Amino acid sequence: MRVALITYSTKPRGGVVHTLNLAEALADFGIDVTVWSLARQGDKGFFCAVDPRVALRLVDFPEVENESVTERIVRSIETLPRDFVADDYDIVHAQDCISANAVGPCIRTIHHLDEFTTPILVACHEKAVVEPYARICVSAAVAAEVVAGWGLHPTVIPNGVRADRFIAAASDGVGKQRWRDELGRYVLTVGGIEPRKGSLDLVSSYHLFRQRFPDISLVIAGGETLFDYRDYRAEFERRCSELDVAPIILGAVEDTELPSLVAASEVFGFPSMKEGFGLAAMEALAAGRPVVTRNLPVLREVFGEAVRYANDPLGFAAAMAKSLGDDSRASAGRELALSMTWEAAARRHIEFYKTHPARR
């Protein structure tokens, strides 16, 4: 079976992590897998090493000065098909809105649903939900949104997680100490500064939290995105100034360094407004870290009693305070992470591919 997995970026975003891990797990089953993506900013490969059994095809995507987000997305959709040939594969599996618009008849994984305001992007989002001939969601909560919004019924195949990497990091005293020497004690979030990640609420909750724990800093890692969040970032900076909060913003962290960064944190904060699964929080559980997430149906579905939940900054601050030094949920969290394997996800995908052959 020849499978093409298509993702819009080589950068460390959740959907890209999903694509690469799924590709490697499919290769373990003997599937002939090729991952396609756009090579933005001169990239020669993905943000992490990829098993050589997985073929990689990157389509050159040069930067265009003063290009709007809408123009960039339209150009992305137009660029991918110049090299991609669907007939070379038995299965074409798009992992995002851009890919689903670009490659023609395909299977689509809907990780989460976005909300756009410009007519072109609204149309792209609609097409990426409606036109694929089969759909997968990584959680029942997102699948229910698709049912409610479009009357379509995706198959639910949960994410896997590379729990082994984060379990090993939790036992690596040297790796953790290196981050603690640099950052001190810290609350960590991974995902960058953007509306979907609830960054403004995180600043407000940390402001309340540090009244009791002034020696613990706020660290924000990650943040690669296709979208223009300059206005939100400006509001974030205003909120920080008003509350005298000075977060340590690391940006993208090397893939090999991320597990120890997570393992060295005191608490992992995850105030996302919208998620499809919550992979970064699951990795934190694998590292044995206490996790506080927003009280969303999808996160209740995925994490159960392994994390604490909050609805607002006051609740987040209280939950983070309760989590300090509390390992009462660590065992359950690690067991949950270990149960979410890419092997199981790949097996489910192969079954799905066999029952949903390509439509040309």
N, C-alpha and C positions, 0 to 999 in steps of 0.2 A: 504494500500500500504506500503510495506516494502522497505525502501530506505537506501542504504549504500553510504555515502560520504567518499571518501578516500583522505587524504592529507599526505604529506611526513614528516611533522614536527609538533611539539607541540609549536613551538616558534612563536613570533609575527611578522610574515611576512604577506604581503597583501593577498596572496592566502589562508592562514590559517584563517585570520580574516574573509574573504569571506565565507569559509567553515562553520565556527561556527555560524555566523550570519544567513546564509541560513538554516542551520540545525534547529536553534531555530524558525525561521519563518515558516518552514515546519511543525514543531511540533505544532505551533499555529493553523494550518489547520487540525490537527488530524493525520498527517502522522507519521508513525512509523519509526523514523530516528536513524541510528547508524553512528557515525563518527569513522573511523579507521585512525590510524596513527602509526608511529614508535616512540617509547619512547627513544629518544636520551639522552645521558648524564645522565641516571638514572631518567629521568622525570617520575613522578607519575600521571601527569595530564597536561592539557593545560596551557598556560600562563595566562589565565583568567578563572573566574568562568563560568561554562556552565549550562544552564537550565537543571535540573534533568530529564526532559522529554526526553532529548536527551541521548541515550546510547553512552558510550565511550568505545572503544576497542583499547588499546595500545599494540603494539607488541614490546617486549623487543629488543633493538638494542644496545648492548654494544659497547663501544669505542674499536678500534683496533689501537695500536700504529704504527705510521709511515705509515698509510694507505693513499694512494693517493686519490684525488677527484674521479677519474674514478673508482677505486676499491671500494670506499665507496658507490657510486651510484649503481654499479653492485650488491653489497651486499644488498643494500636497496631493490632493485627489487627482489632479491632472497629471502629476509626475509619475506616480507609482505604475500606472498601466503602460508606460513607455517601454519598460523592460519586462514586466511581469506577464507571463503567458499562462492563463488558467488551464489550458489543455495539457500542460506538462504534468498536471497533478490529478490524482484521483479525488482528493479532498482539498478544497480551498476554505480556510478557516480564518475569518477576520476577527481581530481582537478589540476593535474600537470603531468609532463612527467614521473616521477618515478612511480606514482600510475597507470598511463595508461599502462605502461609496465608490471606492476606486477599482475594486477587482471583479465586479459583476456578480453573477449568481454564487452564493457562498453560504456557509454556516457562520453565524455571528455569536460571539460571546458578549452578552450585555452585562458588563461589570457593575455599572450603575447608570442611572438616567440623568442627563444633564438638562439644564434650562437655559435656552438661548433667547436673545431678544431681537437680533437682526434677522430679517426674512430669509437670507441665504443660509444661515446656520440652522435656523429652525427647520428649513426644508431638508438640509443634510441630515439632521438628527432624525427626522421623521423617516426619511428614506432608509437610513441605517437600521431602523427598527422593523420597518414593514417589508422591505424587499428581500432580505435574506430568506432562503427557502427553509431554513431551520435555525433554531435559537437555543442557546444555553445561557443560564444565569448561575452565578456562584453562590447564591442564597435564595431561599424561598421568598424572603421579603421583597427582593427586587423582582423576582418572577411574578409575584402578586401585583406589583405596580404595572408590569407589562400586561397582565390579564385585565386589570382595571382600566388601563388607558387605551388598549388596542384590541382587546378580546383575543389576543394571541397567547399561547400556552407554552412557554419555554420549558426545557428540561433542566432540572437543577443538578449541577455537579459542583460540589464545594471545592474551594481551593485546597492545595496542599501547602505545606510550610517546610522549609529546610530547618527543622528543629535541631538537627545535629550540630549545625554551625553555632547556634546560640547557646546550646547546652555546653558545648566545648568552651565557648567564651566565658561562661559563668564560672568555669573551673580554672581559667587562666588568670592567675593572680597578677602576673606581670602586665598583661594586656589591660586589665582593669585599672591597675595602679597608674599606668601611663596616662590614661584619661583623667584620673582623679588628681594626679599631680598638675595637669594642665588646667582643669576646670573646677577643681574642688568638689564639693557635694552639689548635685544638680538634679532638678526635674527635667526630663527629656521629652520632647515630641519629635516625631519624624514625619515630614510631609510638606514642610515649607510654610510660607505665609500666603494664604489665599482664603477666599470666602468659604469654600467647601470644608476646609480644615478647621474652621472655628477659631482662627488665630486671635481675633479681638477678644473673645471670651477667655481665651487662655491667658492673655495679659491681665485681664481684670481678675481672674481667679488667682493667678500667681501673686498679684498685688495684695490680695487678702491673705494668702497663704504665708507670705514672707513676714507679715506682722508678727507671726509666732516663730518663724524659722528664718531669720535674716541671713544666716550663713549658707543657705541653699540657693543656688542660682537657677536661672531658667535657660535651658539650652534648646535651640531649634536647629534641626538638621534636615537636609533634603531641600526640595523646592524647585526642581526642574519642571517647567511647564511650557506648554505651547501658547498659553493665553496671556493677555496683557492685564496684570493686576496692579498697575501703577497706582491707580486711585485708592484701591484697598490698602496697598502697602503704605501710602501716604497717611491714610486714616490709622493704620496700625502704629506708625511712628508718632502720630499725634497722641494716640492713647498712651503709648509708652512715656512720652514726655509729660503728659498730664499726671500720670501716676508715678513718675520717677522710677520707671522700670527700665533696666538696661539688659535685655536678653543677649545671650551669646549666640550669634547666628553663624553657624558653621557652613551653611550651604551644602552642596553635595559632598558626601563623605566616601572615601574609597571603600569599595565593596568588602575588601578584606579587613577593614578597620571597623565597619559598622557593628558587627556582633559585640565586640568588646565595649564600644561606646554605649550600646544598649545595656549590656550586663553591668556596667559600672554605675548606672543611674540609680537614684534613690527611689524614684517613682516614674512611671511612664504615663504621660498625660495624652489623652486621645479625644479631644473635644469636637470631633468632626460633625458637621451638620448633615452630611450625606455620605454614606459608604455603601459598597457592594458586599464587602466581607470584613475588611479590617486586618489586612495581612501584617502591617507593621506592629499592631498590638498583639497579634498571635506570636510574632517573633519575640516580643518582649516577655510574653508568658513562658516561652521556651527557655529564655535566659533567666527565669526565676524571678522576674521583676513584678512588683505589684502594679496593676494597671487600673486607671480610672478612665472610663469612656462616657460619652454622652448616652443618655437613656433613649436609644433608638430601637425600633423593633428589629432591624437587621442585626444589630449588635447583641441584643438580647438572645436572638436566635443562635448566633454563632458562639457567644461566650458564656451564656448561662450564668452560673454562680461563680465563675472563675475570676471575675473582675468586679470592681465597684462601679456604680452608675451615678450620674448626676445630670441635672436639667439646666443649671444656670451657674454663673461664676461662684456664687456663695456655696452652692452644693459641691462644685468641683474643689474649691479650697478646703472644705471640710473633709471631703473624701480623700484628697491627697494627704491631708494631715493624719487621718486615721491609717493611711497606708504605710507611713514611714516606719520602717523596722518591723512591719507585720508580714510574716511569712506564712500565715495561716491558710492562704489560698495558693501558695506556691506549688504544692504537690499537684493539686487539681489542675492548675494552669498548665504545668509541664505535661501532665498526662493528656490533656486536651490537645496541646500542640503536637505531641507525638502521635496522636490518633489521626491527624490530618496529613496524610502522606500523598506525595505526588505520584507514587506507584498506584494508589487507589484511584486518584483522579485520572491518570493516563488510561487505566483499564476501563473506566467508565467512558472515556472519550472514544476509545477504540470500538467499544460496543455501539456507541452513538454513530460513529462514522459508518459502521457496517450497515446500520439500519437507515441511514440518511445519505445514500450515494449522491455523487455530484449531479447537478442538473445543469445542462449546457443550453 
